[in-house]
Amino acid sequence: MFVTVFTPTYNRAHLLERLYNSLLAQTDYNFEWLIVDDGSTDNTVEILEKISANSNPFEIRYIKQQNGGKHRAINRAVPLAKGDLFFIVDSDDYLLPDAVEKLCKWSTSLDGKKKYAGISGLRGHEDGSVIGGSGQAEAEYIDAKNTDRKECNLLGDKAEAYFTDILRKYPFPEFDGENFITEEVVWNAIAADGYYIRWYNTVIYICEYLEGGLTQSGNKKNIDNPQGLLYWAKQQLSVYSDRVVRLKTIYTYYTAVRDSKSVRETAKELGVSVFTVRLSCLLAKIKRAFRK
């Protein structure tokens, strides 16, 4: 099993060497490092030229594109990937030494009883704490679709590695003038077609959410990318029957567009009733009040 470690990066030159050093420390070099620079204006090029000039035990490939968002960087990289597995590792983050070794080992454990889109480990913080849920604490792994994560205690960012040939069938939608759409739209589309992930209860990936990163950008990315947000919201409503998930989805969309769209327009776009939109806002207001 060969792995493409893929890093989309934007103005993170000061962090790339930390990630690079974690790749040098891997116990298994059966991987390539593919980087797509999404229009950086810092010294990313110089840093990667310096890194590439070393005698590296793995291949490094670097591509620069006009700024278009992480999803466009993924769309650019997937067709070029040489790996059987496609493992997204953000430039803010780094891997534990046995990450690639574990991915290769885990992928060989899959049987033919289910359709698998890939495997996953956990993400953790530098202090050793796990990000989000870890599945069934007493089990080595759990098989679940991306859309089953809430029920399986798997919420929060995870360290998924998807089979590259699967990802090639599910490119991210791209909307003119917008540079963000959540990765969930692809992961959920794969799940909707019946594919499982084998989620291991082991940390292999260390991350921190830095100022200016996608995770820290709050609601602004939703406001600035309404077509992508609408695509996500409609997909959520078609995939999930859970009432809480549906109401949270409606509220997330409405809060992003309420300066330009009425409750009635929002309801029409989402294919729900005006009452449901208002109910989502009321429940969010009550939830905020209880937090105070």
C-alpha positions in Angstrom: 0.0 0.0 0.0 1.4 3.4 -1.1 0.2 6.6 0.5 -0.1 10.1 -0.9 0.3 12.5 2.0 -1.4 15.6 0.6 -0.9 19.1 2.0 -2.9 22.1 0.8 -1.2 25.2 2.0 -1.7 29.0 2.1 0.8 31.3 3.7 2.1 28.7 6.2 5.7 28.7 5.2 6.8 29.0 8.9 5.1 25.7 9.7 6.0 23.5 6.7 9.4 22.5 8.1 7.7 21.1 11.3 5.4 18.9 9.1 8.4 18.0 6.9 10.4 16.9 10.0 7.5 14.7 11.1 7.5 13.0 7.7 11.2 12.4 7.9 10.6 10.7 11.3 8.1 8.2 9.8 8.8 4.5 10.5 7.6 3.7 6.9 8.6 5.7 3.9 6.1 4.1 1.6 4.6 7.5 0.7 5.0 10.6 -1.4 4.4 14.2 -0.2 2.2 16.2 -2.6 1.8 19.9 -1.9 -0.6 22.3 -3.6 0.2 25.9 -2.7 -3.1 27.8 -3.0 -1.6 31.1 -4.0 0.6 31.9 -1.0 2.3 35.3 -0.9 4.9 34.4 1.7 8.1 32.5 1.3 6.5 29.1 0.8 8.3 28.6 -2.5 11.7 29.2 -1.0 11.0 26.9 2.0 9.9 24.0 -0.3 12.8 24.5 -2.6 15.2 24.2 0.4 13.3 21.1 1.6 13.3 19.5 -1.9 17.0 20.0 -2.3 17.7 17.6 0.6 18.4 13.9 0.0 14.9 12.9 1.0 13.7 9.3 1.6 10.4 10.0 -0.1 9.3 11.9 -3.3 8.2 15.6 -2.9 6.0 17.2 -5.5 5.0 20.9 -5.3 2.3 22.6 -7.4 1.3 26.3 -7.1 -2.1 27.5 -8.2 -4.1 30.7 -8.1 -5.9 31.1 -4.8 -9.2 29.2 -5.0 -9.7 27.4 -1.7 -8.8 24.1 -0.2 -11.4 22.2 -2.1 -9.9 23.3 -5.4 -6.5 22.3 -4.2 -7.9 18.8 -3.4 -9.5 18.6 -6.8 -6.2 19.5 -8.4 -4.2 16.9 -6.4 -6.4 13.8 -6.5 -6.0 13.1 -10.2 -2.2 13.5 -9.8 -1.8 11.3 -6.7 0.3 8.2 -7.0 -0.9 6.7 -3.7 -3.5 4.0 -3.2 -4.5 6.1 -0.1 -5.0 9.9 -0.1 -4.2 11.3 3.3 -4.9 15.1 3.8 -2.5 16.6 6.3 -2.9 20.3 6.7 0.1 22.6 6.8 -0.7 23.6 10.4 -0.4 20.1 11.6 2.0 17.1 11.8 2.1 13.3 12.1 3.2 11.0 14.8 6.1 8.8 13.7 4.1 5.6 13.0 1.2 7.3 11.1 2.0 6.0 7.6 2.9 2.6 9.0 -0.4 2.3 10.8 -2.4 3.5 7.7 -0.7 0.8 5.6 -1.3 -1.9 8.2 -4.9 -0.9 8.8 -5.8 -0.8 5.1 -4.7 -4.5 4.7 -7.1 -5.5 7.5 -10.2 -4.6 5.5 -12.4 -7.5 4.3 -14.9 -7.7 1.6 -18.0 -7.8 3.8 -18.6 -4.0 3.4 -17.7 -1.3 0.9 -14.9 0.7 2.3 -13.9 4.2 1.2 -10.9 4.3 3.5 -9.6 4.1 7.0 -9.0 6.7 9.8 -7.1 7.3 13.0 -7.8 10.0 15.6 -6.5 13.6 15.7 -5.1 14.8 19.0 -3.6 17.9 20.6 0.1 18.2 21.7 -1.0 17.8 25.3 -2.2 14.3 24.5 -5.9 15.0 24.5 -8.1 13.5 21.7 -10.1 15.8 19.5 -13.8 14.9 19.4 -15.2 11.5 20.1 -13.1 8.3 19.8 -15.8 5.8 18.9 -16.2 2.8 21.2 -13.4 3.2 23.9 -13.1 -0.5 24.5 -12.8 -1.4 20.8 -9.8 -1.2 18.5 -11.9 0.2 15.7 -15.5 0.7 14.5 -16.9 0.5 11.0 -19.3 3.3 10.2 -20.3 5.6 7.4 -19.5 9.3 7.7 -23.2 10.0 8.2 -23.2 7.7 11.3 -20.6 9.6 13.2 -22.9 11.2 15.7 -24.4 7.9 16.8 -20.9 6.3 16.9 -19.3 9.0 19.1 -17.0 10.0 16.2 -17.7 13.7 16.0 -14.9 16.2 15.6 -12.0 16.2 13.2 -10.4 12.8 12.4 -7.4 11.6 10.4 -9.1 10.0 7.4 -7.2 8.4 4.5 -9.5 7.7 1.6 -8.8 5.3 -1.3 -7.7 7.5 -4.2 -9.7 5.7 -6.8 -12.8 6.4 -4.7 -12.0 10.1 -4.4 -11.6 10.4 -8.1 -15.3 9.7 -8.5 -16.3 12.4 -6.1 -14.8 15.8 -7.0 -15.7 18.8 -5.0 -18.3 21.2 -6.5 -16.8 24.5 -7.5 -18.8 27.8 -7.6 -17.5 30.9 -9.4 -16.4 33.6 -7.0 -16.4 31.3 -4.0 -13.3 29.8 -2.3 -14.8 27.6 0.4 -17.1 24.6 0.7 -16.9 22.1 3.5 -15.2 18.8 2.9 -18.3 17.2 4.4 -20.1 17.5 1.1 -17.8 14.9 -0.4 -17.5 12.6 2.6 -21.3 12.5 2.9 -21.8 11.9 -0.8 -19.5 8.9 -0.5 -21.4 7.7 2.6 -24.7 8.1 0.8 -23.5 5.6 -1.8 -23.0 3.0 0.9 -19.3 3.3 1.7 -17.9 2.8 5.2 -14.7 4.0 6.9 -12.9 1.9 9.5 -12.3 4.3 12.3 -9.4 3.3 14.6 -9.2 4.4 18.2 -5.6 5.6 17.9 -4.1 9.1 17.6 -1.8 9.4 14.5 -2.2 13.1 13.7 -1.5 16.2 15.9 -3.2 19.5 15.1 -3.7 23.0 16.4 -6.3 25.4 15.1 -4.4 28.6 14.3 -5.6 32.1 13.8 -6.6 32.6 10.2 -7.2 28.9 9.5 -10.5 27.6 8.1 -11.6 26.1 11.5 -11.1 29.5 13.2 -12.8 31.6 10.5 -16.2 31.2 12.0 -19.4 32.2 10.2 -17.5 34.5 7.8 -16.7 31.7 5.4 -20.4 30.8 5.2 -21.4 34.4 4.6 -18.8 34.7 1.8 -19.7 31.4 0.1 -23.5 31.2 0.0 -23.7 28.9 -3.0 -21.4 26.3 -1.4 -23.3 26.7 1.9 -26.6 26.1 0.2 -25.2 23.0 -1.6 -24.1 21.7 1.9 -27.4 22.5 3.6 -29.6 20.8 0.9 -27.3 17.8 1.1 -27.6 17.7 4.9 -31.4 17.8 4.7 -31.5 15.0 2.1 -29.0 12.8 4.0 -30.0 13.2 7.7 -33.4 12.4 9.2 -32.3 13.4 12.8 -34.4 16.5 13.7 -31.7 18.2 15.7 -29.2 17.9 12.8 -31.8 19.3 10.4 -32.7 22.2 12.5 -29.1 23.1 13.2 -28.5 22.9 9.4 -31.4 25.3 8.7 -30.2 27.7 11.4 -26.6 27.7 10.1 -27.8 28.5 6.6 -30.2 31.2 7.7 -27.7 33.0 9.9 -25.4 33.3 6.9 -27.9 34.7 4.5 -30.4 36.6 6.7 -29.0 40.0 5.7 -30.0 39.3 2.0 -32.8 36.7 2.2 -36.1 36.6 4.2 -37.3 33.7 6.2 -39.7 32.9 3.4 -37.0 32.9 0.8 -34.7 30.8 3.0 -37.5 28.2 3.5 -38.2 28.1 -0.3 -34.5 27.5 -1.1 -34.2 24.7 1.5 -37.5 23.1 0.7 -38.9 23.5 4.2 -41.7 25.4 5.9 -41.4 29.0 7.2 -42.4 27.6 10.6 -39.4 25.2 10.5 -37.0 28.1 9.8 -38.4 30.1 12.6 -38.4 27.1 14.9 -34.6 26.6 14.2 -34.0 30.2 15.2 -36.1 29.9 18.4 -34.4 26.8 19.5 -30.9 28.3 18.9 -32.0 31.4 21.0 -33.2 29.1 23.8 -29.9 27.1 23.7 -27.9 30.4 23.9 -30.0 31.5 26.9 -29.3 28.3 28.8 -25.5 28.7 28.3 -25.5 32.1 30.1 
